[in-house]
Amino acid sequence: MISIQLPDGSKREFPQAVTVAEVAASIGAGLAKAALAGKVDGKLVDTSHLIEADAQLAIVTDKDADGLEVIRHSTAHLLAYAVKELFPEAQVTIGPVIENGFYYDFSYKRPFTPEDLAAIESKMNELAKKDEKVTRSVLPRDEAVSYFKSIGEAYKAEIIESIPQGEDVSLYAEGAFTDLCRGPHVPSTGKLKHFKLMKVAGAYWRGDHRNEQLQRIYGTAWASKDDLQKYLTLLEEAEKRDHRRLGKDLDLFHIDEHAPGVVFWHPKGWTVWQEVEQYMRRVYRENGYLEVKGPQIIDKSLWEKTGHWDKYRENMFTTESEKRDYALKPMNCPGHILIFKQGIKSYRDLPLRFGEFGQCHRNEPTGGLHGIMRVRGFTQDDGHIFCTEDMIQAEVTAFTTLLQKVYKDFGFTEILYKLSTRPEQRIGTEESWDKAEAALAEGLRASGCEFEYLPGEGAFYGPKIEYTLKDALGRQWQCGTIQVDPNMPERLDAEFVAEDGSRQRPIMLHRAIVGSLERFIGILIEQHAGALPVWLAPTQVVVANITDAQADYVADIVKSLQKQGLRVAADLRNEKITYKIREHSLQKVPYILVVGDKEKANGAVAVRARGNQDLGVMSLASFSERLAADITNKA
């Protein structure tokens, strides 16, 4: 007898080997129909999987996260099936699941058009409605290579040839299409109902720019029609908020082909930048950080000592002068250690906190660049804390509390906390890892944070905490981090004089709150849909006249508000006031002050707030108080 234990603790016994589908059917017809896959002793398998010994089993349906992944994986194969039906000469390569969907890469003689995409999606629906059975088979490696070569699928054959000889590979067939895959898949194509193809992009074979450029078709798939529609609506809203479009519409910045991956900040955008930087500078100053500034270009020998030259060389911009090799710094930490090493440091100096708005450069691939979110030249709110093991917990608690306040001021109230622990390949003693991981965990708990562990995700030299914020659309952005590093101080021979007079290595805590300022400003733009809060808005107030008779009064108002440190502009154009209001509303200016003869005579202003709010007429003093309160409260 074979005993199957279900998630509710109940057991079912069978006289012989049984498939996942048969177990589901024994429970009920509804579950048998809904079953997409199974989880046998924690491993995801097809419903056709044969259970030959006692096991724990969970039936996976579209209500489960695993079920959604199986749907998306299977839909990627349905996409490849449809492409082969419509374009028999196309060659298939790989098609993995990604966040919210999937993609598949193809080699074809010409670019796919929007019309092709529509035809492919239509064919996918047609094939899904056929409800063809999806079947798994296993072939020896060499037989699989021969099979794919025989049907002209050179890329698949190349993938299999990279598998060690003597191993078997699994294939999945649906209708006339067979693909290489380790699975699992839905039992039949009829389970795939709610999907949409999104776009076509370029992608190099195996991610190497020296290889052929393929065509990558992206798609999304969901368990229900409602889920699909919610996602598409979310994408529409995200498109409206896209920082690249808003950056152009609001005249904040641009990216130029003469400097790919580097931002050209316009006056309005640079105003936003300065507000973010000056705010973070105050944060440094008020929380015990000493601001420093390191050089942009550093000799290759330093990067060799830190290990970056061997492991990160291809991502570094390099130059040569007088037969010496240099690199533009990709990070600030080695420079901070060199500053720390100047002069003798005592235990009384610790913790020593350095902060820098350090400009870094990384040679990101062109295909990975994305507006100001992913660039080659960026500035970090980078900080490094030199301390002892015993100080880690207190520093983590203080840092986490500070980070929470900063995110709240910028309009983010939901933060996810993740603690990455020791990987298999690591340096240091188990005792030091135990202490570091415990200190990070206790530091989070002391700040009132619930967090999840990411086992094995730490760096080889130490654990770290990742702080991920959620934006208005529920999207997650990992910005903040604090990371324990005893390695770099060791490599660069940093030390301090301990209380007993001995020389000891400090622990280095790498920490950032907003991370890349460029990326964070992009996130801010999308979070607020371009309507930045008053304290961040590049223009906080526009004063507009109705006729030329109020021009001098407008000038007086502007001068008065500017003396209060506000960013104010006058609109004295010979245009209708409705036109002026509409134009500045589109520019998302927080406040528009309208003045006519009546307002001029009474020393007042008619106030319109963003969002088409008419706040009525008030004195300039009352308006100034309102504006000051907005700025103080980060409203």
QUIKAFEN-V456912 format. One record per residue. N is the residue number from 1. RES is the residue in three letters. SS is DSSP state (2 for helix, 1 for strand, 0 for the rest). PSI is psi in whole degrees, -180 to 180 (none if undefined). D_CENTER is the distance of its C-alpha to the mean C-alpha in whole Angstrom. Layout:
BEGIN
N/RES/SS/PSI/D_CENTER ; N/RES/SS/PSI/D_CENTER
END
This chain:
BEGIN
1/MET/0/144/50 ; 2/ILE/1/127/46 ; 3/SER/1/125/44 ; 4/ILE/1/120/41 ; 5/GLN/1/128/39 ; 6/LEU/1/165/37 ; 7/PRO/0/-29/34 ; 8/ASP/0/3/37 ; 9/GLY/0/-13/39 ; 10/SER/0/160/41 ; 11/LYS/1/148/43 ; 12/ARG/1/139/44 ; 13/GLU/1/143/47 ; 14/PHE/1/144/47 ; 15/PRO/0/-15/50 ; 16/GLN/0/180/49 ; 17/ALA/0/144/45 ; 18/VAL/1/146/43 ; 19/THR/1/162/40 ; 20/VAL/2/-41/37 ; 21/ALA/2/-38/38 ; 22/GLU/2/-38/42 ; 23/VAL/2/-44/40 ; 24/ALA/2/-42/38 ; 25/ALA/2/-34/42 ; 26/SER/2/-23/44 ; 27/ILE/2/-40/42 ; 28/GLY/0/151/42 ; 29/ALA/2/-36/42 ; 30/GLY/2/-43/39 ; 31/LEU/2/-38/37 ; 32/ALA/2/-39/38 ; 33/LYS/2/-34/37 ; 34/ALA/2/-17/33 ; 35/ALA/0/129/33 ; 36/LEU/0/-31/30 ; 37/ALA/1/-175/30 ; 38/GLY/1/162/31 ; 39/LYS/1/105/30 ; 40/VAL/1/115/33 ; 41/ASP/0/40/33 ; 42/GLY/0/-6/29 ; 43/LYS/1/131/28 ; 44/LEU/1/128/27 ; 45/VAL/1/167/30 ; 46/ASP/0/161/32 ; 47/THR/0/-20/34 ; 48/SER/0/-4/37 ; 49/HIS/0/133/36 ; 50/LEU/1/122/40 ; 51/ILE/1/117/40 ; 52/GLU/0/0/43 ; 53/ALA/0/167/43 ; 54/ASP/0/137/42 ; 55/ALA/1/163/38 ; 56/GLN/1/136/36 ; 57/LEU/1/134/34 ; 58/ALA/1/130/32 ; 59/ILE/1/126/32 ; 60/VAL/1/126/29 ; 61/THR/0/-176/29 ; 62/ASP/0/-1/26 ; 63/LYS/0/-13/26 ; 64/ASP/0/151/24 ; 65/ALA/2/-39/20 ; 66/ASP/2/-36/22 ; 67/GLY/2/-41/24 ; 68/LEU/2/-38/21 ; 69/GLU/2/-40/20 ; 70/VAL/2/-40/23 ; 71/ILE/2/-47/24 ; 72/ARG/2/-40/21 ; 73/HIS/2/-44/22 ; 74/SER/2/-35/25 ; 75/THR/2/-33/24 ; 76/ALA/2/-41/23 ; 77/HIS/2/-35/27 ; 78/LEU/2/-38/28 ; 79/LEU/2/-48/26 ; 80/ALA/2/-40/28 ; 81/TYR/2/-46/31 ; 82/ALA/2/-41/31 ; 83/VAL/2/-43/31 ; 84/LYS/2/-32/33 ; 85/GLU/2/-41/36 ; 86/LEU/2/-32/35 ; 87/PHE/0/76/35 ; 88/PRO/0/-26/37 ; 89/GLU/0/-13/36 ; 90/ALA/0/144/33 ; 91/GLN/1/138/31 ; 92/VAL/1/149/29 ; 93/THR/0/-90/26 ; 94/ILE/0/155/23 ; 95/GLY/0/80/21 ; 96/PRO/0/167/19 ; 97/VAL/1/139/17 ; 98/ILE/1/178/13 ; 99/GLU/0/125/11 ; 100/ASN/0/9/13 ; 101/GLY/1/-136/16 ; 102/PHE/1/171/17 ; 103/TYR/1/165/18 ; 104/TYR/1/135/21 ; 105/ASP/1/136/23 ; 106/PHE/1/149/26 ; 107/SER/1/122/29 ; 108/TYR/0/156/31 ; 109/LYS/0/-19/34 ; 110/ARG/0/161/32 ; 111/PRO/0/142/29 ; 112/PHE/0/139/28 ; 113/THR/0/168/29 ; 114/PRO/2/-34/28 ; 115/GLU/2/-39/31 ; 116/ASP/2/-43/30 ; 117/LEU/2/-43/27 ; 118/ALA/2/-40/29 ; 119/ALA/2/-39/32 ; 120/ILE/2/-44/30 ; 121/GLU/2/-40/28 ; 122/SER/2/-42/32 ; 123/LYS/2/-38/33 ; 124/MET/2/-44/30 ; 125/ASN/2/-39/32 ; 126/GLU/2/-44/35 ; 127/LEU/2/-36/35 ; 128/ALA/2/-41/33 ; 129/LYS/2/-23/36 ; 130/LYS/0/-19/38 ; 131/ASP/0/49/37 ; 132/GLU/0/141/37 ; 133/LYS/1/139/37 ; 134/VAL/1/120/35 ; 135/THR/1/145/36 ; 136/ARG/1/140/35 ; 137/SER/1/161/38 ; 138/VAL/1/132/38 ; 139/LEU/1/149/39 ; 140/PRO/1/149/40 ; 141/ARG/2/-52/38 ; 142/ASP/2/-36/40 ; 143/GLU/2/-38/41 ; 144/ALA/2/-41/38 ; 145/VAL/2/-48/38 ; 146/SER/2/-41/41 ; 147/TYR/2/-50/40 ; 148/PHE/2/-33/37 ; 149/LYS/2/-37/39 ; 150/SER/2/-26/42 ; 151/ILE/0/11/39 ; 152/GLY/0/19/38 ; 153/GLU/0/80/34 ; 154/ALA/2/-36/34 ; 155/TYR/2/-43/30 ; 156/LYS/2/-42/31 ; 157/ALA/2/-40/34 ; 158/GLU/2/-39/32 ; 159/ILE/2/-46/29 ; 160/ILE/2/-35/32 ; 161/GLU/2/-21/34 ; 162/SER/0/-9/31 ; 163/ILE/0/140/32 ; 164/PRO/0/144/35 ; 165/GLN/0/148/38 ; 166/GLY/0/-11/40 ; 167/GLU/0/154/37 ; 168/ASP/1/155/37 ; 169/VAL/1/152/34 ; 170/SER/1/142/33 ; 171/LEU/1/150/33 ; 172/TYR/1/134/33 ; 173/ALA/1/140/35 ; 174/GLU/1/118/35 ; 175/GLY/0/-128/38 ; 176/ALA/0/4/39 ; 177/PHE/1/132/35 ; 178/THR/1/136/34 ; 179/ASP/1/154/31 ; 180/LEU/1/131/30 ; 181/CYS/0/147/28 ; 182/ARG/0/-9/28 ; 183/GLY/0/-167/27 ; 184/PRO/0/172/28 ; 185/HIS/0/165/28 ; 186/VAL/0/156/30 ; 187/PRO/0/-26/33 ; 188/SER/1/159/34 ; 189/THR/2/-19/32 ; 190/GLY/2/-15/34 ; 191/LYS/2/-10/31 ; 192/LEU/0/105/28 ; 193/LYS/0/-28/29 ; 194/HIS/1/87/26 ; 195/PHE/1/163/24 ; 196/LYS/1/137/23 ; 197/LEU/1/139/22 ; 198/MET/1/-49/19 ; 199/LYS/1/170/20 ; 200/VAL/1/137/21 ; 201/ALA/1/167/19 ; 202/GLY/1/151/21 ; 203/ALA/1/134/20 ; 204/TYR/1/144/22 ; 205/TRP/2/124/24 ; 206/ARG/2/23/22 ; 207/GLY/2/13/20 ; 208/ASP/0/120/23 ; 209/HIS/0/-14/23 ; 210/ARG/0/-10/27 ; 211/ASN/0/175/27 ; 212/GLU/0/144/28 ; 213/GLN/1/127/25 ; 214/LEU/1/177/25 ; 215/GLN/1/123/24 ; 216/ARG/1/118/21 ; 217/ILE/1/123/21 ; 218/TYR/1/144/18 ; 219/GLY/1/169/19 ; 220/THR/1/150/18 ; 221/ALA/1/144/21 ; 222/TRP/1/168/21 ; 223/ALA/0/-24/24 ; 224/SER/0/163/26 ; 225/LYS/2/-40/26 ; 226/ASP/2/-43/25 ; 227/ASP/2/-41/22 ; 228/LEU/2/-45/22 ; 229/GLN/2/-39/23 ; 230/LYS/2/-41/21 ; 231/TYR/2/-43/17 ; 232/LEU/2/-36/19 ; 233/THR/2/-41/20 ; 234/LEU/2/-40/16 ; 235/LEU/2/-39/16 ; 236/GLU/2/-43/19 ; 237/GLU/2/-39/18 ; 238/ALA/2/-35/14 ; 239/GLU/2/-40/16 ; 240/LYS/2/-32/18 ; 241/ARG/2/-2/16 ; 242/ASP/0/122/14 ; 243/HIS/2/-26/14 ; 244/ARG/2/-43/16 ; 245/ARG/2/-46/19 ; 246/LEU/2/-34/19 ; 247/GLY/2/-37/19 ; 248/LYS/2/-47/22 ; 249/ASP/2/-37/24 ; 250/LEU/0/4/24 ; 251/ASP/0/50/25 ; 252/LEU/0/-42/22 ; 253/PHE/1/171/21 ; 254/HIS/1/160/21 ; 255/ILE/1/131/20 ; 256/ASP/0/144/23 ; 257/GLU/2/-20/24 ; 258/HIS/2/-13/27 ; 259/ALA/2/68/24 ; 260/PRO/0/134/21 ; 261/GLY/0/9/17 ; 262/VAL/0/142/19 ; 263/VAL/1/136/19 ; 264/PHE/1/109/23 ; 265/TRP/1/128/23 ; 266/HIS/0/168/25 ; 267/PRO/2/-44/27 ; 268/LYS/2/-44/25 ; 269/GLY/2/-39/22 ; 270/TRP/2/-28/23 ; 271/THR/2/-44/25 ; 272/VAL/2/-47/22 ; 273/TRP/2/-49/20 ; 274/GLN/2/-37/24 ; 275/GLU/2/-42/23 ; 276/VAL/2/-47/20 ; 277/GLU/2/-45/21 ; 278/GLN/2/-35/25 ; 279/TYR/2/-48/23 ; 280/MET/2/-31/21 ; 281/ARG/2/-40/25 ; 282/ARG/2/-37/27 ; 283/VAL/2/-46/24 ; 284/TYR/2/-54/25 ; 285/ARG/2/-39/29 ; 286/GLU/2/-4/29 ; 287/ASN/0/29/28 ; 288/GLY/0/19/30 ; 289/TYR/1/142/28 ; 290/LEU/1/120/30 ; 291/GLU/1/135/28 ; 292/VAL/0/173/28 ; 293/LYS/0/120/28 ; 294/GLY/0/166/28 ; 295/PRO/0/156/29 ; 296/GLN/0/-38/26 ; 297/ILE/1/128/28 ; 298/ILE/1/144/29 ; 299/ASP/1/144/32 ; 300/LYS/2/-34/31 ; 301/SER/2/-35/33 ; 302/LEU/2/-41/30 ; 303/TRP/2/-27/27 ; 304/GLU/2/-41/30 ; 305/LYS/2/-38/31 ; 306/THR/2/-15/27 ; 307/GLY/0/-6/26 ; 308/HIS/2/-33/24 ; 309/TRP/2/-37/26 ; 310/ASP/2/-39/27 ; 311/LYS/2/-17/23 ; 312/TYR/0/7/21 ; 313/ARG/2/-42/24 ; 314/GLU/2/-16/23 ; 315/ASN/2/7/20 ; 316/MET/0/140/22 ; 317/PHE/0/129/24 ; 318/THR/1/161/28 ; 319/THR/1/172/31 ; 320/GLU/1/141/35 ; 321/SER/1/129/37 ; 322/GLU/0/45/41 ; 323/LYS/0/24/40 ; 324/ARG/1/139/37 ; 325/ASP/1/137/34 ; 326/TYR/1/163/31 ; 327/ALA/1/141/27 ; 328/LEU/1/132/25 ; 329/LYS/0/131/23 ; 330/PRO/0/-12/19 ; 331/MET/0/166/19 ; 332/ASN/0/-15/22 ; 333/CYS/2/-43/23 ; 334/PRO/2/-37/26 ; 335/GLY/2/-36/27 ; 336/HIS/2/-33/27 ; 337/ILE/2/-39/29 ; 338/LEU/2/-36/32 ; 339/ILE/2/-42/32 ; 340/PHE/2/-36/32 ; 341/LYS/0/-11/35 ; 342/GLN/0/113/37 ; 343/GLY/0/159/40 ; 344/ILE/0/131/41 ; 345/LYS/0/140/38 ; 346/SER/1/162/40 ; 347/TYR/2/-26/38 ; 348/ARG/2/-21/39 ; 349/ASP/2/-12/37 ; 350/LEU/0/147/34 ; 351/PRO/0/141/31 ; 352/LEU/1/120/31 ; 353/ARG/1/118/27 ; 354/PHE/1/141/26 ; 355/GLY/1/146/24 ; 356/GLU/1/137/23 ; 357/PHE/1/77/21 ; 358/GLY/1/126/21 ; 359/GLN/1/125/21 ; 360/CYS/1/158/19 ; 361/HIS/1/132/19 ; 362/ARG/0/137/17 ; 363/ASN/0/73/19 ; 364/GLU/0/145/15 ; 365/PRO/0/147/17 ; 366/THR/2/-41/18 ; 367/GLY/2/-18/16 ; 368/GLY/2/-8/12 ; 369/LEU/0/143/13 ; 370/HIS/1/95/11 ; 371/GLY/0/-131/13 ; 372/ILE/0/6/13 ; 373/MET/0/-35/9 ; 374/ARG/1/107/10 ; 375/VAL/0/175/13 ; 376/ARG/0/-26/16 ; 377/GLY/1/123/18 ; 378/PHE/1/163/16 ; 379/THR/1/131/17 ; 380/GLN/1/148/16 ; 381/ASP/1/71/18 ; 382/ASP/1/135/19 ; 383/GLY/1/149/21 ; 384/HIS/1/131/23 ; 385/ILE/1/122/25 ; 386/PHE/1/122/29 ; 387/CYS/1/-175/30 ; 388/THR/0/168/32 ; 389/GLU/2/-40/31 ; 390/ASP/2/-16/33 ; 391/MET/2/-9/31 ; 392/ILE/2/-49/27 ; 393/GLN/2/-48/27 ; 394/ALA/2/-39/28 ; 395/GLU/2/-39/26 ; 396/VAL/2/-43/23 ; 397/THR/2/-48/25 ; 398/ALA/2/-42/25 ; 399/PHE/2/-44/22 ; 400/THR/2/-44/20 ; 401/THR/2/-41/22 ; 402/LEU/2/-46/22 ; 403/LEU/2/-42/18 ; 404/GLN/2/-42/19 ; 405/LYS/2/-43/21 ; 406/VAL/2/-48/19 ; 407/TYR/2/-39/16 ; 408/LYS/2/-41/19 ; 409/ASP/2/-32/21 ; 410/PHE/0/-2/18 ; 411/GLY/0/13/18 ; 412/PHE/0/123/15 ; 413/THR/0/-13/17 ; 414/GLU/0/120/15 ; 415/ILE/1/138/14 ; 416/LEU/1/139/13 ; 417/TYR/1/128/15 ; 418/LYS/1/131/14 ; 419/LEU/1/113/17 ; 420/SER/1/126/17 ; 421/THR/0/-176/21 ; 422/ARG/0/132/23 ; 423/PRO/0/171/22 ; 424/GLU/0/-45/25 ; 425/GLN/0/113/26 ; 426/ARG/0/165/26 ; 427/ILE/0/168/29 ; 428/GLY/0/165/30 ; 429/THR/0/159/33 ; 430/GLU/2/-35/32 ; 431/GLU/2/-42/33 ; 432/SER/2/-36/31 ; 433/TRP/2/-43/28 ; 434/ASP/2/-46/29 ; 435/LYS/2/-45/30 ; 436/ALA/2/-45/26 ; 437/GLU/2/-41/25 ; 438/ALA/2/-39/27 ; 439/ALA/2/-42/27 ; 440/LEU/2/-44/23 ; 441/ALA/2/-45/23 ; 442/GLU/2/-33/26 ; 443/GLY/2/-40/25 ; 444/LEU/2/-43/22 ; 445/ARG/2/-39/25 ; 446/ALA/2/-22/27 ; 447/SER/0/4/24 ; 448/GLY/0/27/25 ; 449/CYS/0/134/21 ; 450/GLU/0/138/21 ; 451/PHE/0/163/18 ; 452/GLU/1/150/18 ; 453/TYR/1/143/19 ; 454/LEU/1/86/17 ; 455/PRO/0/132/20 ; 456/GLY/0/4/20 ; 457/GLU/0/0/17 ; 458/GLY/0/168/18 ; 459/ALA/1/166/19 ; 460/PHE/0/-17/22 ; 461/TYR/0/-10/24 ; 462/GLY/1/159/22 ; 463/PRO/0/169/20 ; 464/LYS/1/160/17 ; 465/ILE/1/135/16 ; 466/GLU/1/133/12 ; 467/TYR/1/116/12 ; 468/THR/1/125/9 ; 469/LEU/1/151/10 ; 470/LYS/1/137/10 ; 471/ASP/0/-173/11 ; 472/ALA/0/-22/14 ; 473/LEU/0/6/13 ; 474/GLY/0/4/12 ; 475/ARG/0/151/8 ; 476/GLN/1/136/6 ; 477/TRP/1/114/5 ; 478/GLN/1/114/6 ; 479/CYS/1/-54/8 ; 480/GLY/1/156/12 ; 481/THR/1/152/13 ; 482/ILE/1/130/17 ; 483/GLN/1/133/19 ; 484/VAL/1/128/22 ; 485/ASP/1/102/24 ; 486/PRO/0/-7/27 ; 487/ASN/2/-50/27 ; 488/MET/2/-40/27 ; 489/PRO/2/-34/30 ; 490/GLU/2/-47/32 ; 491/ARG/2/-37/31 ; 492/LEU/0/11/32 ; 493/ASP/0/44/35 ; 494/ALA/0/142/34 ; 495/GLU/0/164/36 ; 496/PHE/1/162/38 ; 497/VAL/1/118/41 ; 498/ALA/0/173/41 ; 499/GLU/0/-31/44 ; 500/ASP/0/6/46 ; 501/GLY/0/-6/46 ; 502/SER/0/160/44 ; 503/ARG/1/127/41 ; 504/GLN/1/158/38 ; 505/ARG/0/137/34 ; 506/PRO/0/158/32 ; 507/ILE/1/139/28 ; 508/MET/1/125/26 ; 509/LEU/1/112/23 ; 510/HIS/1/131/20 ; 511/ARG/1/144/18 ; 512/ALA/1/149/15 ; 513/ILE/1/-61/15 ; 514/VAL/1/-17/13 ; 515/GLY/1/-131/12 ; 516/SER/1/125/12 ; 517/LEU/2/-37/14 ; 518/GLU/2/-51/13 ; 519/ARG/2/-42/10 ; 520/PHE/2/-39/11 ; 521/ILE/2/-38/14 ; 522/GLY/2/-43/12 ; 523/ILE/2/-43/10 ; 524/LEU/2/-44/13 ; 525/ILE/2/-44/15 ; 526/GLU/2/-36/13 ; 527/GLN/2/-45/14 ; 528/HIS/0/9/17 ; 529/ALA/0/35/18 ; 530/GLY/0/-18/19 ; 531/ALA/0/75/22 ; 532/LEU/0/146/21 ; 533/PRO/0/158/23 ; 534/VAL/0/-42/26 ; 535/TRP/0/-22/26 ; 536/LEU/0/-19/23 ; 537/ALA/0/133/24 ; 538/PRO/0/-39/26 ; 539/THR/0/118/29 ; 540/GLN/0/-32/30 ; 541/VAL/1/138/33 ; 542/VAL/1/133/35 ; 543/VAL/1/120/39 ; 544/ALA/1/134/41 ; 545/ASN/1/158/44 ; 546/ILE/0/-41/46 ; 547/THR/0/171/49 ; 548/ASP/2/-20/50 ; 549/ALA/2/-17/52 ; 550/GLN/2/9/49 ; 551/ALA/2/-44/48 ; 552/ASP/2/-35/49 ; 553/TYR/2/-39/48 ; 554/VAL/2/-46/45 ; 555/ALA/2/-39/45 ; 556/ASP/2/-42/46 ; 557/ILE/2/-46/43 ; 558/VAL/2/-46/41 ; 559/LYS/2/-41/43 ; 560/SER/2/-45/43 ; 561/LEU/2/-37/39 ; 562/GLN/2/-34/38 ; 563/LYS/2/-22/40 ; 564/GLN/0/5/38 ; 565/GLY/0/18/35 ; 566/LEU/0/154/34 ; 567/ARG/0/106/32 ; 568/VAL/1/143/35 ; 569/ALA/1/148/36 ; 570/ALA/1/140/39 ; 571/ASP/1/97/40 ; 572/LEU/0/17/43 ; 573/ARG/0/153/43 ; 574/ASN/0/67/46 ; 575/GLU/0/160/44 ; 576/LYS/0/146/44 ; 577/ILE/2/-33/42 ; 578/THR/2/-36/41 ; 579/TYR/2/-44/39 ; 580/LYS/2/-45/38 ; 581/ILE/2/-44/36 ; 582/ARG/2/-43/35 ; 583/GLU/2/-44/33 ; 584/HIS/2/-26/32 ; 585/SER/2/-40/30 ; 586/LEU/2/-28/28 ; 587/GLN/0/2/27 ; 588/LYS/0/37/26 ; 589/VAL/0/131/29 ; 590/PRO/0/-43/29 ; 591/TYR/1/136/33 ; 592/ILE/1/122/35 ; 593/LEU/1/122/39 ; 594/VAL/1/130/42 ; 595/VAL/1/130/45 ; 596/GLY/0/-166/48 ; 597/ASP/2/-39/52 ; 598/LYS/2/-46/52 ; 599/GLU/2/-40/49 ; 600/LYS/2/-42/51 ; 601/ALA/2/-32/54 ; 602/ASN/2/4/52 ; 603/GLY/0/39/50 ; 604/ALA/1/178/47 ; 605/VAL/1/144/44 ; 606/ALA/1/121/43 ; 607/VAL/1/128/39 ; 608/ARG/1/126/36 ; 609/ALA/1/157/33 ; 610/ARG/0/144/30 ; 611/GLY/0/19/30 ; 612/ASN/0/38/33 ; 613/GLN/1/122/35 ; 614/ASP/1/108/38 ; 615/LEU/1/1/39 ; 616/GLY/1/-169/42 ; 617/VAL/1/137/45 ; 618/MET/1/164/44 ; 619/SER/1/158/46 ; 620/LEU/2/-35/43 ; 621/ALA/2/-42/44 ; 622/SER/2/-41/42 ; 623/PHE/2/-41/39 ; 624/SER/2/-39/39 ; 625/GLU/2/-43/39 ; 626/ARG/2/-45/36 ; 627/LEU/2/-43/34 ; 628/ALA/2/-39/34 ; 629/ALA/2/-42/33 ; 630/ASP/2/-45/30 ; 631/ILE/2/-44/29 ; 632/THR/2/-42/30 ; 633/ASN/0/2/28 ; 634/LYS/0/40/25 ; 635/ALA/0/none/26
END
